[in-house]
């Protein structure tokens, strides 16, 4: 398997990419990470990019993510919002897990919001669902189904109490 070569090949597996909880809010449009490849106080930013940047890009395909190496004296993450503003996050001398937790708390959706969106997506994605809160109010709206009995009477052959057009006792 050619994708299992290199440093930490686990990062390229689908299970690893899907396991992330870094789902950004709708307001976030661009994320930039600025760090140097040399220096101990840049180590946390380097590891964050190494371990979590691919997950961030996988979970947020509509977000632009950029890294800038070796152009800043201190590491930071800048997040640009849809209203034109930006937010700076100082990551100087922080560990990878501290950066991950702080980034998730400030810029990402909460677990309850993610669970609510997942439940909503599952209920609306299934075309067999109908009723209140779904795409279709009634099964008669699906092409090829019998129309509503309130609008068009169902033929007697399709009713349970008739057989061959006669009432069963």
C-alpha positions as CSV (number, residue, x, y, z in Angstrom):
1,X,0.0,0.0,0.0
2,X,1.7,3.2,-1.2
3,X,-0.3,5.5,1.1
4,X,1.1,3.8,4.2
5,X,4.6,5.1,3.7
6,X,6.3,8.1,5.2
7,X,6.0,9.8,8.6
8,X,2.9,8.9,10.5
9,X,0.9,7.3,7.7
10,X,-2.1,7.1,9.9
11,X,-2.8,10.7,9.0
12,X,-3.8,9.7,5.5
13,X,-6.4,7.1,6.5
14,X,-10.1,8.0,6.1
15,X,-10.9,6.9,9.7
16,X,-8.3,9.3,11.1
17,X,-9.6,12.2,8.9
18,X,-13.3,11.5,10.0
19,X,-12.4,11.3,13.7
20,X,-11.8,15.0,14.0
21,X,-14.1,17.3,15.9
22,X,-12.8,20.4,14.1
23,X,-15.9,21.6,12.3
24,X,-15.7,25.3,11.9
25,X,-18.6,27.8,12.3
26,X,-20.3,29.3,9.3
27,X,-18.7,32.7,9.9
28,X,-15.1,31.4,9.3
29,X,-13.8,31.8,5.7
30,X,-10.0,31.5,5.9
31,X,-7.6,30.0,8.4
32,X,-3.8,30.8,8.3
33,X,-1.2,29.3,10.5
34,X,2.1,31.2,10.8
35,X,5.1,29.4,12.3
36,X,8.8,28.7,11.9
37,X,10.4,25.3,11.3
38,X,13.2,26.2,13.8
39,X,12.7,27.0,17.4
40,X,11.2,25.4,20.5
41,X,8.4,27.9,21.0
42,X,7.2,27.0,17.5
43,X,7.0,23.2,18.2
44,X,3.3,23.2,19.2
45,X,2.3,25.0,16.0
46,X,4.4,22.6,13.9
47,X,2.8,19.6,15.5
48,X,-0.7,21.1,15.2
49,X,-0.1,21.5,11.5
50,X,1.4,18.0,11.2
51,X,-1.4,16.2,13.1
52,X,-4.6,18.4,12.7
53,X,-4.4,20.5,9.6
54,X,-5.4,17.6,7.3
55,X,-8.4,16.8,9.5
56,X,-9.4,20.5,9.5
57,X,-9.3,20.6,5.7
58,X,-11.2,17.3,5.4
59,X,-14.0,18.4,7.7
60,X,-14.3,21.9,6.2
61,X,-13.8,21.7,2.4
62,X,-15.4,25.1,1.9
63,X,-12.7,26.8,4.1
64,X,-9.4,28.1,2.7
65,X,-6.5,27.0,4.9
66,X,-3.0,28.4,4.4
67,X,0.3,27.9,6.2
68,X,3.1,30.4,6.2
69,X,6.5,29.1,7.3
70,X,9.6,31.0,8.4
71,X,8.3,34.5,8.0
72,X,7.2,35.4,11.6
73,X,9.2,35.7,14.9
74,X,6.3,34.3,16.9
75,X,3.7,31.6,15.9
76,X,0.1,32.5,15.6
77,X,-3.2,31.5,13.9
78,X,-5.3,34.1,12.1
79,X,-8.9,33.4,11.3
80,X,-10.7,35.6,8.8
81,X,-14.5,35.9,9.2
82,X,-17.2,36.6,6.6
83,X,-17.9,40.1,7.8
84,X,-14.3,41.2,7.0
85,X,-12.9,40.9,10.5
86,X,-10.1,38.7,11.7
87,X,-9.2,37.0,14.9
88,X,-5.6,36.3,16.0
89,X,-4.8,33.4,18.3
90,X,-1.4,33.4,19.9
91,X,0.2,29.9,20.0
92,X,3.6,30.8,21.2
93,X,5.1,28.1,23.4
94,X,1.8,26.1,23.6
95,X,1.5,22.4,23.1
96,X,-0.4,20.8,20.2
97,X,-3.2,19.7,22.5
98,X,-3.5,23.2,24.0
99,X,-3.7,24.7,20.6
100,X,-6.3,22.1,19.5
101,X,-8.5,22.6,22.5
102,X,-8.4,26.4,22.4
103,X,-9.0,26.5,18.6
104,X,-11.9,24.1,19.0
105,X,-13.4,26.1,21.8
106,X,-13.2,29.5,20.0
107,X,-13.8,28.7,16.3
108,X,-15.5,25.3,16.1
109,X,-19.1,24.2,16.6
110,X,-20.0,22.7,19.9
111,X,-20.8,18.9,20.3
112,X,-24.5,19.6,20.9
113,X,-24.7,21.7,17.7
114,X,-22.9,19.0,15.7
115,X,-25.3,16.3,17.1
116,X,-28.3,18.5,16.2
117,X,-27.1,19.0,12.6
118,X,-26.3,15.3,12.2
119,X,-29.8,14.4,13.4
120,X,-31.4,16.9,11.1
121,X,-29.3,15.8,8.1
122,X,-30.2,12.1,8.7
123,X,-33.9,12.9,8.9
124,X,-34.0,15.0,5.7
125,X,-31.6,12.8,3.6
126,X,-33.9,9.8,3.6
127,X,-36.5,10.2,0.8
128,X,-38.7,7.6,2.5
129,X,-39.4,10.0,5.4
130,X,-42.5,12.1,5.1
131,X,-44.6,14.2,7.5
132,X,-43.9,17.3,9.6
133,X,-40.4,18.5,9.3
134,X,-39.5,16.5,6.2
135,X,-39.3,17.3,2.6
136,X,-42.7,15.8,1.8
137,X,-45.9,16.2,3.8
138,X,-47.6,13.1,2.4
139,X,-46.6,10.0,0.6
140,X,-48.9,11.0,-2.3
141,X,-46.4,13.7,-3.2
142,X,-43.9,11.0,-4.3
143,X,-44.2,10.3,-8.1
144,X,-45.8,7.0,-8.8
145,X,-47.8,6.7,-5.5
146,X,-51.6,6.7,-5.1
147,X,-53.0,10.1,-4.7
148,X,-54.5,11.3,-1.4
149,X,-57.9,9.6,-0.7
150,X,-59.2,13.0,0.5
151,X,-58.7,14.4,-3.0
152,X,-59.2,11.4,-5.3
153,X,-61.3,8.4,-4.0
154,X,-59.3,5.1,-3.9
155,X,-60.8,2.4,-6.1
156,X,-62.9,-0.2,-4.3
157,X,-60.5,-2.9,-5.3
158,X,-57.7,-1.2,-3.3
159,X,-59.8,-0.9,-0.1
160,X,-59.7,-3.7,2.5
161,X,-63.4,-4.3,2.9
162,X,-64.1,-4.9,-0.8
163,X,-63.2,-7.9,-2.9
164,X,-64.1,-8.0,-6.6
165,X,-66.2,-4.8,-6.0
166,X,-68.4,-6.5,-3.4
167,X,-68.5,-5.8,0.3
168,X,-67.1,-8.6,2.5
169,X,-69.0,-9.7,5.6
